Amino acid sequence: MFQYLCLKINSENQLPQKMYSSLTSLESSFDKHNLPSSYKTSLASSFDKHNLPSSYKTLKEKKKNCTKLLKNNSSVTLFPSLQERSFDLVPMPKMTSHAKRRKSKSLTRTFSTTDNLDKLAIPPARHRLFPVHQHMINTRLKKLPLLAAIKPDNEQTEKARFMRANYNYNPYFCYKGYSNKEEMEKFRIPSDQYISLAILILENTLAHFGSYEQFDEITGGSILTRSEVYRFVKKYLMNEDLDDEIQINLRDDLLSRGSIYRAKDRYVLSVRCVNLRECCAEGLLRHEIGTHYMRSCNTCLQPWNDPNVRGNFGIGPLNPTEEGLACLHSVMFRNKPFLMHAALLYYTTYKASQMSFRDIFHDLGKYVTSPDVRWDYCLRAKRGQVDTSRRGNFSKDQVYLEGALQLLKRRTTIDFEMLVRLGKVSYQDLSRKCVIDAARLQKTRIPKFMEDIQLYHNQLNRVVRINGLNDSLLAMVE
């Protein structure tokens, strides 16, 4: 812009009157920003040519440098004060109608090509976010917990772009933070051990209801409003005598239906209240409060609450037992307790290791019709990735079905009440004598729905029967 100003002055016979007010402060701007003297010389030479007042000639030094500056310096970096000024310059020539037609035709031809949809949808600045550069980006991002780090920051914009492209686009996700590489690698390798059982559950569900949408509507109940969700959660907490221990946080941007976490001196229950149905809300509360929260509180009373002591008892990982138990608690109270949600997560995660985001989305069409529901499942399987056109997955969601199948296989031998009272342990730890002898059970709690243990076992048997499982099929489960 600076060179254009000088050229404009040199090319006209007289200086426009409106430009005087903007030029009066140029000298002070030069001194303030410590510009090279060659810039002052360039402007001073133009002032002499047009016989400007002497007050403007104070910048004159050497006229011979003006021509050399304009020829050699093709670009000049503007300083802030000049960037904000209005110089009242003559506007650049507008594009001719012929050029407009030519550009319009070019764009039409480009957008009509299906193969270029991915390329057209990617903003130019986002090319630097490919996985090959991810390690460089991580140095500028904040380190976050795993589930927070893999939540895409641009989910809504990419979803809108995906829908506009008629589902023929692979999203490119950006993230606010990053997590440990070692922790991420734990969930990069999916399992296909129970894929046949997952497909069996999906097919039995569709055979019974006809579609996922019918299954969700019939088994989920009526959709709750935001205020109804709050009252429903509050009532459940009061029934469990937990209303003073847990804070309710209603949100619309969660990837899952809900989560519970500790913030400072109390626990916070986050609930995604968008299209939340009544039975789904009940299942969510039994999942998060009746399982995760109860077992966490009971763990605090046990000697293995200390990670260093935990190893002395030989206690292993709590998953898939933890999430499998929570999965069963979320559906076993229903009249038709199908495990379709857990089966879909297992199936989608496995397919994500072999397909792109777009291909998984179309593949899920044989089980789910709704584009929004399919998007949610694909997003959970591909979260943590930048370029979703590549193969890759986040396999943590497979623990729901895996843990549920392991517990159903041993439903007649496991002491489920003890499994909750001992806290964060796996079902294998119930057979360890050192764990049972050291357990402190005096102040432990169980949820109200486990007080009738006979009813509890009857509901487990019904889960097996409804989903088309039997002991012979469960024999293949580890």
Secondary structure, DSSP 8 states (H G I E B T S, - for coil): -HHHHHHHHHHSSS--GGGHHHHTTHHHHHHHHT--HHHHHHHHHHHHHTT--GGGGGG---THHHHHHHHH-------HHHHT------------HHHHHHHHHHHHHHHT-GGGHHHHHS-GGGGGGSGGGHHHHHTTSEE--HHHHTSBTTHHHHHHHHHHTTT----B--BSEE--HHHHHTTSS---TTHHHHHHHHHHHHHHHSSHHHHHHHHH-SB--HHHHHHHHHHHHHHTT-TTTEEEEEES--SSSEEEEEETTEEEEEEE-TT-BHHHHHHHHHHIIIIIIHHHHHHTTSGGGSHHHHGGGT----TTHHHHHHHHHHHTTSSS---HHHHHHHHHHHHHTTS-HHHHHHHGGGT---HHHHHHHHHHHHTT-SBTTS----GGGGHHHHHHHHHHHTTTT--HHHHHHT-S--GGGGG-HHHHHH---TT----GGGSSHHHHHHHHHHHHHHTT--HHHHTT--
